[in-house]
């Protein structure tokens, strides 16, 4: 049975709350995984990497700054590739987002084979690449702009919607706030599970994220219900 409150009538699966929560959990998982097992680098949130890169450049440590620049560059390339996939698979059998999910899953599966240590830069570069494809492909939940690999924008939007509810008592604003805060909660749950799994399983823990992504892949076969 489909969870009707998560996949309502007329909603595209790629914009459903259920898929959004799954992807947010993956985003949080990868954030803690990369920080714990991959030399303290945030693979999702490029703002942090840009800040650290600028700091190390100001201190004259170019090599250390480079370790933070590479994930940023990888994120950039990932966005470009996603747009190429979108434009080149319009007539394909699968939806273009499914190809993106398969690519992301394959990349992360490969990351799990890379041991922690000297190859951490390679691993974080691949994670950043896969996260950029996810954030570029899944931009909305229930029609609202939403990110599944970071929280700052969601926190702002959710707080703004909640204020509108308090001011005007608009139920739609309260629902919107609920969507954003639910995504943040799923992200936090992913961070927590990422911490636990990474400490227990090391580099291979990322395979759990692959399982969730495959679930999303199959969910995208579900067509929206008619209104």
DASULWO-V126904 format. One record per residue. RES is the residue in one small letter. PSI is psi in whole degrees, -180 to 180 (999 if undefined). OMEGA is omega in whole degrees, -180 to 180 (999 if undefined). Layout:
res=RES psi=PSI omega=OMEGA
res=RES psi=PSI omega=OMEGA
//
This chain:
res=x psi=134 omega=179
res=x psi=140 omega=176
res=x psi=99 omega=-170
res=x psi=-33 omega=-179
res=x psi=-17 omega=179
res=x psi=-26 omega=179
res=x psi=79 omega=-175
res=x psi=169 omega=180
res=x psi=132 omega=175
res=x psi=1 omega=-177
res=x psi=130 omega=174
res=x psi=140 omega=-178
res=x psi=-36 omega=-178
res=x psi=-18 omega=179
res=x psi=9 omega=-179
res=x psi=154 omega=179
res=x psi=-37 omega=-178
res=x psi=-49 omega=178
res=x psi=-40 omega=179
res=x psi=-41 omega=179
res=x psi=-40 omega=178
res=x psi=-46 omega=-179
res=x psi=-36 omega=177
res=x psi=-37 omega=177
res=x psi=-37 omega=176
res=x psi=-42 omega=179
res=x psi=-46 omega=178
res=x psi=-40 omega=179
res=x psi=-48 omega=-178
res=x psi=-32 omega=-180
res=x psi=-49 omega=180
res=x psi=-36 omega=179
res=x psi=-48 omega=-177
res=x psi=-36 omega=-179
res=x psi=-40 omega=-176
res=x psi=-46 omega=-171
res=x psi=-8 omega=-174
res=x psi=49 omega=169
res=x psi=34 omega=173
res=x psi=25 omega=179
res=x psi=133 omega=175
res=x psi=113 omega=-176
res=x psi=-24 omega=-178
res=x psi=-56 omega=-173
res=x psi=99 omega=-176
res=x psi=-17 omega=176
res=x psi=-46 omega=179
res=x psi=-41 omega=179
res=x psi=-38 omega=178
res=x psi=-41 omega=178
res=x psi=-48 omega=-180
res=x psi=-38 omega=178
res=x psi=-46 omega=180
res=x psi=-38 omega=179
res=x psi=-48 omega=-179
res=x psi=-33 omega=175
res=x psi=-41 omega=-180
res=x psi=-26 omega=178
res=x psi=0 omega=177
res=x psi=9 omega=180
res=x psi=82 omega=-174
res=x psi=-40 omega=-178
res=x psi=-41 omega=178
res=x psi=-38 omega=178
res=x psi=-35 omega=-179
res=x psi=-34 omega=-179
res=x psi=-24 omega=177
res=x psi=-24 omega=179
res=x psi=-36 omega=-176
res=x psi=-46 omega=176
res=x psi=-35 omega=178
res=x psi=-45 omega=178
res=x psi=-41 omega=179
res=x psi=-40 omega=177
res=x psi=-44 omega=179
res=x psi=-47 omega=-179
res=x psi=-37 omega=180
res=x psi=-40 omega=178
res=x psi=-43 omega=180
res=x psi=-44 omega=-180
res=x psi=-38 omega=179
res=x psi=-43 omega=178
res=x psi=-34 omega=177
res=x psi=-43 omega=178
res=x psi=-43 omega=-179
res=x psi=-42 omega=-176
res=x psi=-23 omega=-175
res=x psi=-3 omega=-176
res=x psi=25 omega=-178
res=x psi=-33 omega=-178
res=x psi=14 omega=-179
res=x psi=166 omega=-178
res=x psi=-36 omega=179
res=x psi=157 omega=174
res=x psi=147 omega=-175
res=x psi=-31 omega=179
res=x psi=-29 omega=177
res=x psi=-37 omega=175
res=x psi=-40 omega=178
res=x psi=-45 omega=180
res=x psi=-41 omega=179
res=x psi=-41 omega=178
res=x psi=-46 omega=179
res=x psi=-44 omega=-180
res=x psi=-44 omega=180
res=x psi=-41 omega=-180
res=x psi=-47 omega=-178
res=x psi=-33 omega=175
res=x psi=-39 omega=177
res=x psi=-36 omega=178
res=x psi=-37 omega=180
res=x psi=-18 omega=179
res=x psi=-7 omega=-179
res=x psi=115 omega=-179
res=x psi=150 omega=177
res=x psi=143 omega=-180
res=x psi=-131 omega=-176
res=x psi=-24 omega=-177
res=x psi=16 omega=-178
res=x psi=-36 omega=179
res=x psi=-40 omega=177
res=x psi=-43 omega=-179
res=x psi=-47 omega=-179
res=x psi=-31 omega=177
res=x psi=-42 omega=180
res=x psi=-38 omega=179
res=x psi=-45 omega=179
res=x psi=-39 omega=178
res=x psi=-47 omega=-178
res=x psi=-38 omega=180
res=x psi=-36 omega=179
res=x psi=-36 omega=177
res=x psi=-39 omega=180
res=x psi=-47 omega=-176
res=x psi=-28 omega=179
res=x psi=-29 omega=-175
res=x psi=-32 omega=-177
res=x psi=93 omega=-173
res=x psi=-15 omega=-174
res=x psi=152 omega=170
res=x psi=122 omega=-178
res=x psi=30 omega=179
res=x psi=-7 omega=-179
res=x psi=138 omega=178
res=x psi=128 omega=-175
res=x psi=143 omega=179
res=x psi=144 omega=-180
res=x psi=3 omega=-180
res=x psi=6 omega=179
res=x psi=165 omega=-171
res=x psi=-18 omega=-171
res=x psi=-51 omega=-180
res=x psi=-39 omega=178
res=x psi=-39 omega=179
res=x psi=-42 omega=179
res=x psi=-48 omega=-177
res=x psi=-41 omega=180
res=x psi=-41 omega=179
res=x psi=-41 omega=178
res=x psi=-44 omega=179
res=x psi=-38 omega=180
res=x psi=-37 omega=177
res=x psi=-41 omega=179
res=x psi=-35 omega=177
res=x psi=-46 omega=-180
res=x psi=-34 omega=-177
res=x psi=-44 omega=-173
res=x psi=-3 omega=-178
res=x psi=38 omega=178
res=x psi=118 omega=-180
res=x psi=-33 omega=179
res=x psi=-36 omega=178
res=x psi=-37 omega=178
res=x psi=-40 omega=177
res=x psi=-43 omega=179
res=x psi=-45 omega=178
res=x psi=-40 omega=179
res=x psi=-39 omega=178
res=x psi=-49 omega=-177
res=x psi=-45 omega=-178
res=x psi=-29 omega=175
res=x psi=-41 omega=178
res=x psi=-41 omega=177
res=x psi=-42 omega=179
res=x psi=-41 omega=178
res=x psi=-38 omega=178
res=x psi=-45 omega=179
res=x psi=-39 omega=177
res=x psi=-39 omega=177
res=x psi=-39 omega=177
res=x psi=-46 omega=-179
res=x psi=-46 omega=179
res=x psi=-33 omega=177
res=x psi=-40 omega=178
res=x psi=-50 omega=-178
res=x psi=-49 omega=-177
res=x psi=-38 omega=-179
res=x psi=-41 omega=177
res=x psi=-31 omega=-177
res=x psi=-42 omega=-172
res=x psi=-6 omega=178
res=x psi=-141 omega=-175
res=x psi=-29 omega=-177
res=x psi=-11 omega=-179
res=x psi=-26 omega=-178
res=x psi=-18 omega=180
res=x psi=-23 omega=176
res=x psi=-38 omega=176
res=x psi=-35 omega=178
res=x psi=-38 omega=180
res=x psi=-43 omega=180
res=x psi=-40 omega=179
res=x psi=-38 omega=177
res=x psi=-35 omega=175
res=x psi=-43 omega=177
res=x psi=-42 omega=179
res=x psi=-47 omega=-178
res=x psi=-32 omega=177
res=x psi=-30 omega=-178
res=x psi=-9 omega=173
res=x psi=-19 omega=-178
res=x psi=126 omega=180
res=x psi=151 omega=178
res=x psi=142 omega=178
res=x psi=150 omega=177
res=x psi=144 omega=179
res=x psi=999 omega=999
//
